Amino acid sequence: MEKGMYYLNQNEHPEIEYLTDVQGKSDPAFYEHGSIKEAGCGLCSAGMMLYDLFGIRVPLEELVQLSYDAQANLSPGTDMKRFGQALCDQYSLAMSFSNDLSDVISCLDRGGLCIANVGGDREGHIGTYSHGGHYIYVFDYDDNSREFLILDPSYYPHKYEEKGREGLVKKNGNVCRSVGQVLLDDTANRDPGFYLFAKKEGL
């Protein structure tokens, strides 16, 4: 099965409630009125990943409940360490963390997949894939072009044409391509920057 064919865009799902920031309650947009649109990038990334691993379309509502059960919604957005472990328990996956692109490439080469945690804007850097914290799904690596193939669950028209982003993302259909330095720059203020997943029997 070709990877990267199933795409979920969080902006298309304001109707699915997803309450995060439920512990600190710093922003009612998250803890009172939150939805997949506001905070579902991690869940959408996971949904796309599960499709590529198993050929299943897990309803976003089920992923919301999984996040709640794992208490991965205590802060704004999704705590991927907690949510990722819940995914591992539910779907017999193994998860590891890295900030090194060589680990990402090795994981992809072995049939694994990656959810990258980009950190948004900071002094001296305009976030390519987001101006704030965001998860994107990295599903392949092209050895010839040295580009990573990515599905961005928060894409909107002309997103990568904004000032500071021009030329950093090639888009064909839903699939984005970026060289490794773009991912390194975007994840530099996150630790870990990369969550690596694989079927347990594939390790």
Legacy VTK file of the C-alpha trace (Angstrom):
# vtk DataFile Version 3.0
C-alpha trace
ASCII
DATASET POLYDATA
POINTS 203 float
0.000 0.000 0.000
1.381 3.375 -0.996
1.893 5.656 1.971
0.697 9.230 2.224
-2.600 8.694 0.390
-4.917 9.244 3.380
-5.077 12.865 4.519
-6.747 14.456 7.529
-6.966 18.239 7.870
-7.831 19.509 11.329
-9.307 22.712 9.887
-12.122 20.651 8.389
-13.303 19.325 11.765
-14.486 22.166 14.026
-17.540 20.021 14.830
-15.528 17.378 16.714
-15.007 18.469 20.311
-11.488 18.066 21.682
-10.901 19.801 25.006
-7.278 20.350 25.986
-5.548 22.605 28.534
-7.912 21.049 31.060
-5.403 21.217 33.917
-3.881 24.684 33.615
-6.967 26.257 32.013
-4.991 29.133 30.532
-7.134 29.577 27.418
-10.878 28.877 27.175
-10.480 28.413 23.419
-8.881 25.097 24.354
-10.486 23.949 27.609
-14.059 25.185 27.043
-14.533 25.425 23.286
-11.718 23.234 21.976
-12.112 21.108 18.886
-10.027 19.137 16.418
-9.655 22.380 14.463
-7.957 24.148 17.377
-5.819 21.363 18.775
-6.135 18.185 16.737
-2.887 18.185 14.780
-1.425 15.347 16.838
-4.567 13.261 16.530
-4.814 13.863 12.779
-1.142 12.930 12.385
-1.752 9.744 14.351
-4.818 8.910 12.283
-2.869 9.209 9.045
-0.047 7.139 10.499
-2.396 4.356 11.606
-3.843 4.191 8.116
-0.391 3.781 6.592
0.569 1.130 9.143
-2.621 -0.923 9.179
-4.944 0.335 6.441
-7.548 1.404 9.018
-9.356 4.735 9.250
-9.709 5.301 12.962
-12.466 7.866 13.641
-11.118 11.075 15.123
-13.666 10.731 17.912
-11.943 7.500 18.986
-8.563 9.240 19.013
-10.050 12.049 21.112
-11.223 9.491 23.670
-7.835 7.773 23.613
-6.178 11.106 24.399
-8.617 11.751 27.242
-8.050 8.285 28.697
-4.276 8.810 28.554
-4.557 12.289 30.117
-2.699 13.625 27.097
-4.934 16.719 27.051
-3.876 18.393 30.294
-1.946 21.167 28.511
-2.918 22.979 25.297
-2.775 20.510 22.422
-1.697 16.891 22.819
1.063 15.476 25.008
2.587 13.118 22.438
4.576 11.145 25.002
1.375 10.137 26.772
-0.725 9.868 23.635
2.009 8.009 21.780
2.247 5.454 24.576
-1.513 4.998 24.425
-1.216 4.377 20.681
1.496 1.807 21.364
-0.648 -0.006 23.911
-3.730 0.031 21.693
-2.102 -0.929 18.397
1.000 -2.939 19.423
3.480 -0.278 18.384
6.912 0.645 19.667
7.820 4.302 20.156
11.163 6.041 20.487
12.280 9.671 20.583
15.020 11.515 18.753
16.298 14.900 17.654
18.498 13.336 14.964
17.428 13.083 11.330
19.525 9.958 10.830
17.243 8.182 13.310
14.195 9.388 11.385
15.624 8.081 8.105
16.548 4.754 9.713
13.040 4.405 11.136
11.438 5.149 7.761
13.774 2.720 6.013
12.638 -0.051 8.371
8.970 0.611 7.666
8.379 2.882 10.641
6.846 6.352 10.615
7.411 9.681 12.330
5.383 12.436 13.928
7.480 15.602 14.111
6.901 18.297 16.730
7.599 21.704 15.235
7.928 24.640 17.591
6.764 27.641 15.597
8.250 31.122 15.549
11.124 32.157 17.769
13.774 34.863 17.677
15.587 34.583 14.362
13.269 31.923 12.936
9.885 31.966 11.234
8.233 28.591 11.597
7.860 26.888 8.239
5.083 24.474 9.140
3.500 26.542 11.902
3.841 29.800 13.790
3.232 27.885 17.039
3.542 24.368 18.391
2.321 21.813 15.862
2.593 18.152 14.856
3.182 17.014 11.278
3.343 13.502 9.870
6.580 12.399 8.161
5.993 9.231 6.163
8.889 8.821 3.721
12.337 9.977 2.648
13.524 10.438 -0.934
17.180 9.423 -1.152
17.592 11.075 -4.544
16.279 14.538 -3.682
17.125 14.217 0.031
13.649 15.442 0.870
11.252 14.228 3.532
7.655 13.559 2.506
5.168 15.102 4.891
1.441 15.492 5.458
0.611 18.709 7.310
-2.753 18.475 9.099
-3.147 22.251 9.302
-2.561 23.165 5.656
-4.501 26.122 4.265
-4.157 27.836 0.864
-0.897 29.757 0.351
0.439 28.690 3.765
3.955 28.096 2.459
4.029 31.275 0.406
4.074 33.491 3.479
7.116 35.647 4.198
9.950 33.537 5.584
8.505 30.306 4.196
8.945 30.859 0.478
10.708 27.999 -1.286
11.012 25.796 1.798
8.118 23.465 0.996
7.249 21.797 -2.294
3.619 20.710 -2.423
2.070 18.158 -4.762
-1.526 17.391 -3.892
-1.582 16.898 -0.137
2.059 15.823 0.073
4.718 18.308 1.171
8.438 17.909 0.568
11.181 19.582 2.587
14.896 19.003 3.014
16.144 17.908 6.389
17.420 21.322 7.440
13.877 22.689 7.316
12.757 20.025 9.779
15.784 20.573 12.005
15.194 24.319 12.097
11.492 23.884 12.796
12.029 21.384 15.635
15.114 23.036 17.182
13.140 24.366 20.162
11.410 21.037 20.857
12.744 18.022 22.720
12.095 15.543 21.373
11.589 16.852 17.886
10.712 13.464 16.442
8.447 10.689 17.713
9.268 7.448 15.909
6.749 4.622 15.638
6.925 1.099 14.242
5.007 -2.138 14.465
6.510 -4.210 17.260
7.024 -7.200 14.999
8.931 -4.957 12.590
11.698 -4.112 15.041
LINES 1 204
203 0 1 2 3 4 5 6 7 8 9 10 11 12 13 14 15 16 17 18 19 20 21 22 23 24 25 26 27 28 29 30 31 32 33 34 35 36 37 38 39 40 41 42 43 44 45 46 47 48 49 50 51 52 53 54 55 56 57 58 59 60 61 62 63 64 65 66 67 68 69 70 71 72 73 74 75 76 77 78 79 80 81 82 83 84 85 86 87 88 89 90 91 92 93 94 95 96 97 98 99 100 101 102 103 104 105 106 107 108 109 110 111 112 113 114 115 116 117 118 119 120 121 122 123 124 125 126 127 128 129 130 131 132 133 134 135 136 137 138 139 140 141 142 143 144 145 146 147 148 149 150 151 152 153 154 155 156 157 158 159 160 161 162 163 164 165 166 167 168 169 170 171 172 173 174 175 176 177 178 179 180 181 182 183 184 185 186 187 188 189 190 191 192 193 194 195 196 197 198 199 200 201 202
